Amino acid sequence: MFHELYHISPRFDGDIRRMGAFKKAHGHSRKAFEERYINFAEDFWAYVKNTPYHAFLNMKSDDFHRSFQKVHYRRMKTIKPVEVRTGQKI
């Protein structure tokens, strides 16, 4: 969960967080990328383990389907980036 959330640009501009010039999504190594947010994830886990959400987050997919008879989801199309120039109307 934190891995995917960390991809969000700090500017919240619809772009991803750029980690490098060559491998933009994760930078030079996936391990280095994950080390950037591990403290946030550990703090979150320390907090959530004392809440009712802990059991939910620990569920395996089979347990999840047994607990919630219907699981609905929506598949979304991949977004295609479009260049927008300053002053251009969308």
Distance bins in CASP14 RR format, pairs under 12 A and 6 or more apart:
PFRMAT RR
TARGET T0000
AUTHOR 0000-0000-0000
RMODE 2
METHOD distances of the structure
MODEL  1
1 7 0 0 0 0 0 1 0 0 0 0 0
1 37 0 0 0 0 0 1 0 0 0 0 0
1 40 0 0 0 0 0 1 0 0 0 0 0
1 41 0 0 0 0 1 0 0 0 0 0 0
1 44 0 0 0 0 1 0 0 0 0 0 0
1 45 0 0 0 0 0 1 0 0 0 0 0
1 48 0 0 0 0 0 1 0 0 0 0 0
1 53 0 0 0 0 0 1 0 0 0 0 0
1 57 0 0 0 0 1 0 0 0 0 0 0
2 8 0 0 0 0 0 1 0 0 0 0 0
2 33 0 0 0 0 0 1 0 0 0 0 0
2 34 0 0 0 0 1 0 0 0 0 0 0
2 35 0 0 0 0 0 1 0 0 0 0 0
2 36 0 0 0 0 1 0 0 0 0 0 0
2 37 1 0 1 0 0 0 0 0 0 0 0
2 38 0 0 0 0 1 0 0 0 0 0 0
2 39 0 0 0 0 0 1 0 0 0 0 0
2 40 1 0 0 1 0 0 0 0 0 0 0
2 41 1 0 1 0 0 0 0 0 0 0 0
2 42 0 0 0 0 1 0 0 0 0 0 0
2 43 0 0 0 0 0 1 0 0 0 0 0
2 44 1 0 0 1 0 0 0 0 0 0 0
2 45 0 0 0 0 1 0 0 0 0 0 0
2 48 0 0 0 0 0 1 0 0 0 0 0
2 57 0 0 0 0 0 1 0 0 0 0 0
3 17 0 0 0 0 0 1 0 0 0 0 0
3 25 0 0 0 0 0 1 0 0 0 0 0
3 26 0 0 0 0 1 0 0 0 0 0 0
3 30 0 0 0 0 1 0 0 0 0 0 0
3 31 0 0 0 0 0 1 0 0 0 0 0
3 33 1 0 0 1 0 0 0 0 0 0 0
3 34 1 0 0 1 0 0 0 0 0 0 0
3 35 0 0 0 0 0 1 0 0 0 0 0
3 36 0 0 0 0 0 1 0 0 0 0 0
3 37 1 0 0 1 0 0 0 0 0 0 0
3 38 0 0 0 0 0 1 0 0 0 0 0
3 40 0 0 0 0 0 1 0 0 0 0 0
3 41 0 0 0 0 1 0 0 0 0 0 0
4 16 0 0 0 0 0 1 0 0 0 0 0
4 17 0 0 0 0 0 1 0 0 0 0 0
4 25 0 0 0 0 0 1 0 0 0 0 0
4 26 0 0 0 0 0 1 0 0 0 0 0
4 33 0 0 0 0 0 1 0 0 0 0 0
4 34 0 0 0 0 0 1 0 0 0 0 0
4 37 0 0 0 0 0 1 0 0 0 0 0
4 41 0 0 0 0 0 1 0 0 0 0 0
5 12 0 0 0 0 0 1 0 0 0 0 0
5 16 0 0 0 0 0 1 0 0 0 0 0
5 17 0 0 0 0 1 0 0 0 0 0 0
5 36 0 0 0 0 0 1 0 0 0 0 0
5 37 1 0 0 1 0 0 0 0 0 0 0
5 40 0 0 0 0 1 0 0 0 0 0 0
5 41 0 0 0 0 1 0 0 0 0 0 0
5 44 0 0 0 0 0 1 0 0 0 0 0
6 16 0 0 0 0 1 0 0 0 0 0 0
6 17 1 0 0 1 0 0 0 0 0 0 0
6 19 0 0 0 0 1 0 0 0 0 0 0
6 25 0 0 0 0 0 1 0 0 0 0 0
6 26 0 0 0 0 1 0 0 0 0 0 0
6 27 0 0 0 0 0 1 0 0 0 0 0
6 30 0 0 0 0 0 1 0 0 0 0 0
6 32 0 0 0 0 0 1 0 0 0 0 0
6 33 1 0 0 1 0 0 0 0 0 0 0
6 34 0 0 0 0 1 0 0 0 0 0 0
6 35 0 0 0 0 0 1 0 0 0 0 0
6 36 1 0 0 1 0 0 0 0 0 0 0
6 37 1 0 1 0 0 0 0 0 0 0 0
6 38 0 0 0 0 0 1 0 0 0 0 0
6 39 0 0 0 0 0 1 0 0 0 0 0
6 40 0 0 0 0 1 0 0 0 0 0 0
6 41 0 0 0 0 1 0 0 0 0 0 0
7 14 0 0 0 0 0 1 0 0 0 0 0
7 15 0 0 0 0 1 0 0 0 0 0 0
7 16 1 0 1 0 0 0 0 0 0 0 0
7 17 1 0 1 0 0 0 0 0 0 0 0
7 18 0 0 0 0 1 0 0 0 0 0 0
7 19 0 0 0 0 1 0 0 0 0 0 0
7 24 0 0 0 0 0 1 0 0 0 0 0
7 25 1 0 0 1 0 0 0 0 0 0 0
7 26 0 0 0 0 1 0 0 0 0 0 0
7 27 0 0 0 0 0 1 0 0 0 0 0
7 33 0 0 0 0 1 0 0 0 0 0 0
7 34 0 0 0 0 0 1 0 0 0 0 0
7 36 0 0 0 0 0 1 0 0 0 0 0
7 37 0 0 0 0 0 1 0 0 0 0 0
8 14 1 0 0 1 0 0 0 0 0 0 0
8 15 0 0 0 0 1 0 0 0 0 0 0
8 16 1 0 0 1 0 0 0 0 0 0 0
8 17 1 0 0 1 0 0 0 0 0 0 0
8 18 0 0 0 0 0 1 0 0 0 0 0
8 25 0 0 0 0 0 1 0 0 0 0 0
8 37 0 0 0 0 0 1 0 0 0 0 0
9 15 1 0 1 0 0 0 0 0 0 0 0
9 16 1 0 0 1 0 0 0 0 0 0 0
9 17 1 0 1 0 0 0 0 0 0 0 0
9 18 1 0 0 1 0 0 0 0 0 0 0
9 19 0 0 0 0 0 1 0 0 0 0 0
9 24 0 0 0 0 0 1 0 0 0 0 0
9 25 0 0 0 0 0 1 0 0 0 0 0
10 16 0 0 0 0 0 1 0 0 0 0 0
10 17 1 0 0 1 0 0 0 0 0 0 0
10 18 0 0 0 0 0 1 0 0 0 0 0
10 36 0 0 0 0 0 1 0 0 0 0 0
11 17 0 0 0 0 1 0 0 0 0 0 0
11 18 0 0 0 0 0 1 0 0 0 0 0
13 81 0 0 0 0 0 1 0 0 0 0 0
13 84 0 0 0 0 0 1 0 0 0 0 0
14 79 0 0 0 0 1 0 0 0 0 0 0
14 81 0 0 0 0 1 0 0 0 0 0 0
14 82 0 0 0 0 0 1 0 0 0 0 0
14 84 0 0 0 0 0 1 0 0 0 0 0
15 24 0 0 0 0 1 0 0 0 0 0 0
15 25 0 0 0 0 0 1 0 0 0 0 0
15 79 0 0 0 0 0 1 0 0 0 0 0
15 81 0 0 0 0 1 0 0 0 0 0 0
15 82 0 0 0 0 0 1 0 0 0 0 0
15 83 0 0 0 0 0 1 0 0 0 0 0
15 84 0 0 0 0 0 1 0 0 0 0 0
16 23 0 0 0 0 0 1 0 0 0 0 0
16 24 1 0 0 1 0 0 0 0 0 0 0
16 25 1 0 0 1 0 0 0 0 0 0 0
16 26 0 0 0 0 0 1 0 0 0 0 0
16 27 0 0 0 0 0 1 0 0 0 0 0
16 33 0 0 0 0 0 1 0 0 0 0 0
16 79 0 0 0 0 0 1 0 0 0 0 0
16 81 0 0 0 0 0 1 0 0 0 0 0
17 24 0 0 0 0 1 0 0 0 0 0 0
17 25 0 0 0 0 1 0 0 0 0 0 0
17 26 0 0 0 0 1 0 0 0 0 0 0
17 27 0 0 0 0 1 0 0 0 0 0 0
17 33 0 0 0 0 1 0 0 0 0 0 0
17 36 0 0 0 0 1 0 0 0 0 0 0
17 37 0 0 0 0 0 1 0 0 0 0 0
18 24 1 0 1 0 0 0 0 0 0 0 0
18 25 0 0 0 0 1 0 0 0 0 0 0
18 26 0 0 0 0 0 1 0 0 0 0 0
18 27 0 0 0 0 1 0 0 0 0 0 0
18 33 0 0 0 0 0 1 0 0 0 0 0
19 25 1 0 0 1 0 0 0 0 0 0 0
19 26 1 0 1 0 0 0 0 0 0 0 0
19 27 1 1 0 0 0 0 0 0 0 0 0
19 28 0 0 0 0 1 0 0 0 0 0 0
19 29 0 0 0 0 1 0 0 0 0 0 0
19 30 0 0 0 0 1 0 0 0 0 0 0
19 32 0 0 0 0 1 0 0 0 0 0 0
19 33 1 0 0 1 0 0 0 0 0 0 0
19 34 0 0 0 0 0 1 0 0 0 0 0
19 35 0 0 0 0 0 1 0 0 0 0 0
19 36 0 0 0 0 1 0 0 0 0 0 0
19 37 0 0 0 0 0 1 0 0 0 0 0
20 26 0 0 0 0 1 0 0 0 0 0 0
20 27 1 0 1 0 0 0 0 0 0 0 0
20 28 1 0 0 1 0 0 0 0 0 0 0
20 29 0 0 0 0 0 1 0 0 0 0 0
20 32 0 0 0 0 0 1 0 0 0 0 0
20 33 0 0 0 0 0 1 0 0 0 0 0
21 27 0 0 0 0 1 0 0 0 0 0 0
21 28 0 0 0 0 0 1 0 0 0 0 0
22 28 1 0 0 1 0 0 0 0 0 0 0
22 29 0 0 0 0 0 1 0 0 0 0 0
23 29 0 0 0 0 1 0 0 0 0 0 0
23 30 0 0 0 0 1 0 0 0 0 0 0
23 32 0 0 0 0 0 1 0 0 0 0 0
23 33 0 0 0 0 1 0 0 0 0 0 0
24 33 0 0 0 0 0 1 0 0 0 0 0
25 33 0 0 0 0 1 0 0 0 0 0 0
26 32 0 0 0 0 1 0 0 0 0 0 0
26 33 1 0 1 0 0 0 0 0 0 0 0
26 34 0 0 0 0 1 0 0 0 0 0 0
26 35 0 0 0 0 0 1 0 0 0 0 0
26 36 0 0 0 0 0 1 0 0 0 0 0
26 37 0 0 0 0 0 1 0 0 0 0 0
27 33 1 0 0 1 0 0 0 0 0 0 0
27 34 0 0 0 0 0 1 0 0 0 0 0
27 35 0 0 0 0 0 1 0 0 0 0 0
27 36 0 0 0 0 1 0 0 0 0 0 0
28 35 0 0 0 0 0 1 0 0 0 0 0
29 35 0 0 0 0 1 0 0 0 0 0 0
29 36 0 0 0 0 0 1 0 0 0 0 0
30 36 0 0 0 0 0 1 0 0 0 0 0
31 38 0 0 0 0 0 1 0 0 0 0 0
32 38 0 0 0 0 0 1 0 0 0 0 0
34 40 0 0 0 0 0 1 0 0 0 0 0
34 41 0 0 0 0 1 0 0 0 0 0 0
34 42 0 0 0 0 0 1 0 0 0 0 0
35 41 0 0 0 0 0 1 0 0 0 0 0
35 42 0 0 0 0 0 1 0 0 0 0 0
37 43 0 0 0 0 0 1 0 0 0 0 0
37 44 0 0 0 0 1 0 0 0 0 0 0
38 44 0 0 0 0 0 1 0 0 0 0 0
38 45 0 0 0 0 0 1 0 0 0 0 0
39 45 0 0 0 0 0 1 0 0 0 0 0
39 46 0 0 0 0 0 1 0 0 0 0 0
40 46 0 0 0 0 0 1 0 0 0 0 0
40 47 0 0 0 0 0 1 0 0 0 0 0
41 47 0 0 0 0 0 1 0 0 0 0 0
41 48 0 0 0 0 0 1 0 0 0 0 0
41 57 0 0 0 0 0 1 0 0 0 0 0
42 48 0 0 0 0 0 1 0 0 0 0 0
42 49 0 0 0 0 0 1 0 0 0 0 0
43 49 0 0 0 0 0 1 0 0 0 0 0
44 50 0 0 0 0 0 1 0 0 0 0 0
44 51 0 0 0 0 0 1 0 0 0 0 0
44 53 0 0 0 0 0 1 0 0 0 0 0
44 54 0 0 0 0 0 1 0 0 0 0 0
44 57 0 0 0 0 1 0 0 0 0 0 0
45 51 0 0 0 0 0 1 0 0 0 0 0
45 53 0 0 0 0 0 1 0 0 0 0 0
45 54 0 0 0 0 1 0 0 0 0 0 0
45 57 0 0 0 0 1 0 0 0 0 0 0
45 58 0 0 0 0 0 1 0 0 0 0 0
46 54 0 0 0 0 0 1 0 0 0 0 0
47 53 0 0 0 0 1 0 0 0 0 0 0
47 54 0 0 0 0 1 0 0 0 0 0 0
47 57 0 0 0 0 0 1 0 0 0 0 0
48 54 1 0 1 0 0 0 0 0 0 0 0
48 55 0 0 0 0 0 1 0 0 0 0 0
48 56 0 0 0 0 1 0 0 0 0 0 0
48 57 1 0 0 1 0 0 0 0 0 0 0
48 58 0 0 0 0 1 0 0 0 0 0 0
49 55 0 0 0 0 1 0 0 0 0 0 0
49 56 0 0 0 0 0 1 0 0 0 0 0
49 57 0 0 0 0 1 0 0 0 0 0 0
49 58 0 0 0 0 1 0 0 0 0 0 0
51 57 0 0 0 0 1 0 0 0 0 0 0
51 58 0 0 0 0 0 1 0 0 0 0 0
52 58 0 0 0 0 0 1 0 0 0 0 0
53 59 0 0 0 0 0 1 0 0 0 0 0
55 63 0 0 0 0 1 0 0 0 0 0 0
55 64 0 0 0 0 0 1 0 0 0 0 0
55 67 0 0 0 0 1 0 0 0 0 0 0
56 63 0 0 0 0 1 0 0 0 0 0 0
56 64 0 0 0 0 1 0 0 0 0 0 0
56 67 0 0 0 0 1 0 0 0 0 0 0
56 68 0 0 0 0 1 0 0 0 0 0 0
57 63 0 0 0 0 0 1 0 0 0 0 0
57 64 0 0 0 0 0 1 0 0 0 0 0
58 64 0 0 0 0 0 1 0 0 0 0 0
58 67 0 0 0 0 0 1 0 0 0 0 0
59 65 0 0 0 0 1 0 0 0 0 0 0
59 66 0 0 0 0 1 0 0 0 0 0 0
59 67 1 0 0 1 0 0 0 0 0 0 0
59 68 0 0 0 0 1 0 0 0 0 0 0
59 71 0 0 0 0 0 1 0 0 0 0 0
60 66 0 0 0 0 1 0 0 0 0 0 0
60 67 0 0 0 0 0 1 0 0 0 0 0
61 67 0 0 0 0 0 1 0 0 0 0 0
61 68 0 0 0 0 0 1 0 0 0 0 0
61 71 0 0 0 0 1 0 0 0 0 0 0
62 68 0 0 0 0 0 1 0 0 0 0 0
62 71 0 0 0 0 0 1 0 0 0 0 0
63 71 0 0 0 0 0 1 0 0 0 0 0
64 70 0 0 0 0 0 1 0 0 0 0 0
64 71 1 0 0 1 0 0 0 0 0 0 0
64 73 0 0 0 0 0 1 0 0 0 0 0
65 71 1 0 0 1 0 0 0 0 0 0 0
82 88 0 0 0 0 0 1 0 0 0 0 0
82 90 0 0 0 0 1 0 0 0 0 0 0
83 90 0 0 0 0 0 1 0 0 0 0 0
84 90 1 0 0 1 0 0 0 0 0 0 0
END
